[in-house]
Amino acid sequence: MMPFGRLLAVSLAIVSLTLWGQDAWSESARTIKLVVPVPAGASTDFVARLMAEQISRAQGVTMVIENRPGASGMIGTEAVSRAAPDGTTLLMTANTYLIDAQVRKASYHPVANFEPICFLVESPAILVVNSASPYRTLDDLLNAARARPGELTMASVGPGTSFQIGFATITRMAHVNMTYVPYAGSAPAVNAVLGEHVTSVFVGYAVVAEHLKAGKLRALATATLKRITPLPDLPTFDESGFKDLEVDNWFGVVAPANTPKETLSQLAGWFTAALALPEVKARLAEQGLYPVGTCGADFGALIRKRYDEYGQAIRESNIKGE
């Protein structure tokens, strides 16, 4: 039998090691890496930094942003898919991650390899032209496209994005032939229409809000089912004869597959609490972004639904990645 003194020393050592392990783990758990698969300055990055700032302050954790752009967002997305499912590595992404892996070769599945946390914000997709353009309405643009097949252009971030899917759907439903012009980002696409290098651009409202206010651009329609608050006189595509046409442009956060449900629930609570703050809503509004805050199973259902819908549209329109 071990002498009492030695037994006590061994017991204390075990307790010490156990407590050290718990402290080390809690310390690591207090640092959360939020991966953004696009360059700094994009809307996805803005939302990530805003959320990280608020959550770090309110929850006593350190949430750091890691921009990992490349391959249309697939490099950062793949990195998170391979991360440990412990809640310390998350992905802030746009809905296009559900499209990328369907038009390009991917080592991950955008639904099976991730757990939904929250659909955070959206930026309505709208179709705009230069204010000097002769097209004052959507009908004006489409009638001109019918009269001059292939001559008129529509730009967007792409290829292989919800905006390209929207372009293909619009032109198919309208029976017109327009030329799609993809750009590496929304900002270059907007610059192209400002410079009158393209006829129109299909883009998130957040990217063109200031140009619309300044009178440099003119909006023709919004791809939402209801009119948007900042542009109450702007008709929707649905109102314009494109029944139920809606183009997603949202930003959300997901975790690697098999992250514990309790961890996901806690994270969802942190993100929704941040989203509810008046100062956060004000900063989002300045960027033309609208808080949503749909989390957990409801967000998961939307992800699965959109993945299937995008897949069908990709096949019907024969959309290919670069």
FIKEKOL-950327 format. One line per field, with one value per residue (C-alpha): residue number from 1; residue in three letters; x, z, y. Coordinates in pm, whole numbers, plus 50000, padded with zeros to 5 digits. Layout:
BEGIN
k NUM	...
r ALA	...
east X	...
up Z	...
north Y	...
//
This chain:
BEGIN
k 1	2	3	4	5	6	7	8	9	10	11	12	13	14	15	16	17	18	19	20	21	22	23	24	25	26	27	28	29	30	31	32	33	34	35	36	37	38	39	40	41	42	43	44	45	46	47	48	49	50	51	52	53	54	55	56	57	58	59	60	61	62	63	64	65	66	67	68	69	70	71	72	73	74	75	76	77	78	79	80	81	82	83	84	85	86	87	88	89	90	91	92	93	94	95	96	97	98	99	100	101	102	103	104	105	106	107	108	109	110	111	112	113	114	115	116	117	118	119	120	121	122	123	124	125	126	127	128	129	130	131	132	133	134	135	136	137	138	139	140	141	142	143	144	145	146	147	148	149	150	151	152	153	154	155	156	157	158	159	160	161	162	163	164	165	166	167	168	169	170	171	172	173	174	175	176	177	178	179	180	181	182	183	184	185	186	187	188	189	190	191	192	193	194	195	196	197	198	199	200	201	202	203	204	205	206	207	208	209	210	211	212	213	214	215	216	217	218	219	220	221	222	223	224	225	226	227	228	229	230	231	232	233	234	235	236	237	238	239	240	241	242	243	244	245	246	247	248	249	250	251	252	253	254	255	256	257	258	259	260	261	262	263	264	265	266	267	268	269	270	271	272	273	274	275	276	277	278	279	280	281	282	283	284	285	286	287	288	289	290	291	292	293	294	295	296	297	298	299	300	301	302	303	304	305	306	307	308	309	310	311	312	313	314	315	316	317	318	319	320	321	322
r MET	MET	PRO	PHE	GLY	ARG	LEU	LEU	ALA	VAL	SER	LEU	ALA	ILE	VAL	SER	LEU	THR	LEU	TRP	GLY	GLN	ASP	ALA	TRP	SER	GLU	SER	ALA	ARG	THR	ILE	LYS	LEU	VAL	VAL	PRO	VAL	PRO	ALA	GLY	ALA	SER	THR	ASP	PHE	VAL	ALA	ARG	LEU	MET	ALA	GLU	GLN	ILE	SER	ARG	ALA	GLN	GLY	VAL	THR	MET	VAL	ILE	GLU	ASN	ARG	PRO	GLY	ALA	SER	GLY	MET	ILE	GLY	THR	GLU	ALA	VAL	SER	ARG	ALA	ALA	PRO	ASP	GLY	THR	THR	LEU	LEU	MET	THR	ALA	ASN	THR	TYR	LEU	ILE	ASP	ALA	GLN	VAL	ARG	LYS	ALA	SER	TYR	HIS	PRO	VAL	ALA	ASN	PHE	GLU	PRO	ILE	CYS	PHE	LEU	VAL	GLU	SER	PRO	ALA	ILE	LEU	VAL	VAL	ASN	SER	ALA	SER	PRO	TYR	ARG	THR	LEU	ASP	ASP	LEU	LEU	ASN	ALA	ALA	ARG	ALA	ARG	PRO	GLY	GLU	LEU	THR	MET	ALA	SER	VAL	GLY	PRO	GLY	THR	SER	PHE	GLN	ILE	GLY	PHE	ALA	THR	ILE	THR	ARG	MET	ALA	HIS	VAL	ASN	MET	THR	TYR	VAL	PRO	TYR	ALA	GLY	SER	ALA	PRO	ALA	VAL	ASN	ALA	VAL	LEU	GLY	GLU	HIS	VAL	THR	SER	VAL	PHE	VAL	GLY	TYR	ALA	VAL	VAL	ALA	GLU	HIS	LEU	LYS	ALA	GLY	LYS	LEU	ARG	ALA	LEU	ALA	THR	ALA	THR	LEU	LYS	ARG	ILE	THR	PRO	LEU	PRO	ASP	LEU	PRO	THR	PHE	ASP	GLU	SER	GLY	PHE	LYS	ASP	LEU	GLU	VAL	ASP	ASN	TRP	PHE	GLY	VAL	VAL	ALA	PRO	ALA	ASN	THR	PRO	LYS	GLU	THR	LEU	SER	GLN	LEU	ALA	GLY	TRP	PHE	THR	ALA	ALA	LEU	ALA	LEU	PRO	GLU	VAL	LYS	ALA	ARG	LEU	ALA	GLU	GLN	GLY	LEU	TYR	PRO	VAL	GLY	THR	CYS	GLY	ALA	ASP	PHE	GLY	ALA	LEU	ILE	ARG	LYS	ARG	TYR	ASP	GLU	TYR	GLY	GLN	ALA	ILE	ARG	GLU	SER	ASN	ILE	LYS	GLY	GLU
east 50000	50131	50229	49981	50232	50323	49958	49873	50156	50044	49682	49776	49984	49691	49456	49709	49748	49371	49313	49595	49431	49094	49251	49439	49124	48912	49182	49180	48802	48804	48964	48739	48865	48606	48726	48616	48679	48696	48929	48894	48648	48376	48028	48100	48409	48217	47953	48220	48414	48099	47987	48335	48367	48034	48068	48422	48306	47987	48089	48445	48590	48841	48692	48954	48902	49107	49065	49141	49036	49093	48919	48590	48586	48655	48999	48870	48556	48759	48986	48688	48539	48859	48883	48819	48444	48484	48336	48670	48679	48376	48300	48135	48003	47765	47499	47726	47914	47616	47677	48058	48086	47823	48004	48366	48557	48541	48679	48384	48006	47851	47562	47701	48033	47892	47652	47422	47453	47275	47153	47256	47185	47078	47134	46852	46960	46867	46914	47058	47173	47376	47165	47257	47104	46795	46634	46411	46215	46272	46044	46257	46567	46407	46236	46572	46728	46461	46525	46905	46973	47305	47407	47295	47495	47430	47725	47758	48006	48068	48064	47879	47691	47328	47345	47439	47159	46927	47049	46985	46639	46541	46654	46489	46157	46166	46269	46554	46917	47154	47526	47641	47962	48119	48351	48575	48380	48068	48267	48438	48100	47952	48250	48184	47828	47940	48189	47918	48120	47818	47446	47336	47456	47281	47415	47339	47177	47453	47710	47514	47322	47546	47557	47177	47151	47401	47199	47477	47278	46911	46741	46500	46378	46451	46474	46282	45923	45840	45951	46248	46222	46490	46336	45959	45876	46101	45894	45991	46053	45751	45533	45686	45563	45843	45634	45805	46146	46375	46756	46931	47217	47270	47548	47558	47784	47839	48064	48239	48015	47972	48020	47823	47465	47519	47811	47608	47321	47553	47713	47372	47272	47583	47528	47157	47229	47484	47243	46972	47182	47057	47410	47464	47135	47234	47574	47417	47160	47440	47573	47234	47222	46917	46933	46752	46870	46731	46929	46960	46716	46535	46862	46952	46623	46686	47039	46914	46631	46856	47123	46867	46716	47056	47148	46835	46894	47260	47158	46875	47094	47410	47610	47979	48253	48577
up 50000	49908	50206	50279	50212	49871	49787	49876	49657	49358	49408	49419	49104	48920	49035	48928	48583	48546	48638	48407	48121	48193	48207	47882	47712	47840	47728	47375	47373	47447	47106	46806	46450	46205	45855	45576	45232	45050	45071	45338	45244	45094	45250	45394	45564	45699	45858	46006	46165	46302	46462	46595	46756	46937	47043	47173	47383	47517	47571	47701	47410	47146	46801	46535	46160	45914	45549	45326	44974	44656	44412	44440	44817	44806	44972	45297	45285	45242	45533	45767	45643	45763	46097	46432	46511	46849	46783	46764	46382	46198	45843	45756	45407	45141	44990	44687	44879	44796	44427	44406	44483	44219	43932	44034	44169	44549	44820	45049	45032	45120	45307	45450	45571	45769	46053	46024	46293	46169	45855	45967	45708	45348	45081	44822	44467	44226	43857	43779	43479	43441	43503	43149	43007	42784	42976	43247	43321	43309	43005	42825	42879	42781	42472	42355	42417	42199	41923	41938	42035	42211	42201	42547	42846	43210	43450	43794	44022	43876	43715	43918	44153	44243	44027	43720	43801	43828	43491	43327	43483	43382	43023	42990	43132	42924	42606	42539	42438	42651	42704	43054	43167	43486	43714	43997	44244	44275	44294	43953	43800	43935	43805	43462	43453	43595	43309	43061	42959	43023	42982	43328	43645	43875	44225	44596	44702	44956	44679	44485	44758	44757	44376	44364	44624	44426	44107	43921	43877	43817	43961	43735	43958	44277	44290	44616	44670	44846	44771	44976	45233	45094	44744	44800	44442	44284	44148	44209	43928	44058	44007	43662	43538	43661	43899	44230	44099	44393	44394	44723	44843	45208	45460	45735	45965	45969	46157	46062	46056	46389	46604	46925	46930	47262	47110	46802	47022	47233	46923	46770	47087	47070	46706	46749	47058	46860	46569	46798	46921	46796	46706	46499	46313	46243	46105	45888	45755	45655	45433	45286	45484	45663	45979	45959	46245	46133	46314	46375	46210	46019	45866	45789	45606	45396	45312	45189	44992	44823	44746	44555	44380	44274	44144	43930	43792	43717	43520	43335	43234	43183	43405	43433	43661	43534
north 50000	50346	50564	50843	51122	50985	50919	51278	51412	51203	51309	51675	51637	51476	51754	52016	51864	51831	52192	52305	52113	52273	52620	52561	52441	52729	52973	52828	52824	53195	53258	53200	53233	53365	53284	53520	53362	53697	54000	54268	54540	54318	54308	53962	54103	54404	54181	53952	54237	54399	54072	53991	54333	54305	53941	53992	54285	54126	53764	53791	53597	53700	53661	53720	53763	53563	53662	53362	53463	53270	53036	53229	53180	52807	52819	52964	52750	52431	52527	52558	52230	52058	52243	52077	52077	52246	52590	52770	52797	52936	53049	53381	53332	53454	53228	53175	52902	52681	52746	52736	52367	52285	52458	52394	52096	52102	51876	51952	51942	52281	52119	51794	51936	52229	52300	52605	52871	53186	53359	53707	53975	54024	54285	54292	54216	54493	54567	54910	55113	55430	55742	55855	55537	55571	55281	55420	55101	54727	54704	54965	54751	54423	54567	54705	54362	54201	54451	54402	54039	53989	54356	54464	54345	54263	54249	54096	53928	53584	53343	53084	53316	53374	53687	53482	53240	53542	53674	53336	53315	53669	53636	53294	53413	53733	53548	53789	53746	53957	53904	53816	53989	53842	54040	53922	54137	54350	54676	54626	54536	54860	55058	54910	55042	55378	55399	55291	54986	54762	54826	54716	54550	54302	54359	54384	54709	54770	54812	55074	55257	55565	55581	55570	55847	56055	56009	55831	55512	55429	55122	54931	54646	54457	54078	54050	53941	54269	54624	54738	55016	55253	55238	55211	55316	55052	54760	54401	54154	53964	54273	54315	53978	53750	53542	53459	53564	53616	53633	53565	53781	53696	53649	53389	53192	52816	52572	52248	51940	51756	52066	51991	52116	52297	52488	52579	52699	52915	53068	53136	53318	53534	53628	53706	53916	54118	54155	54294	54587	54929	55043	54727	54777	55137	55039	54768	55016	55252	54972	54882	54558	54420	54203	53869	53648	53312	53042	52670	52431	52707	52826	52465	52414	52726	52607	52269	52428	52682	52421	52214	52519	52648	52305	52288	52638	52557	52248	52422	52716	52507	52742	52661	52790	52933
//
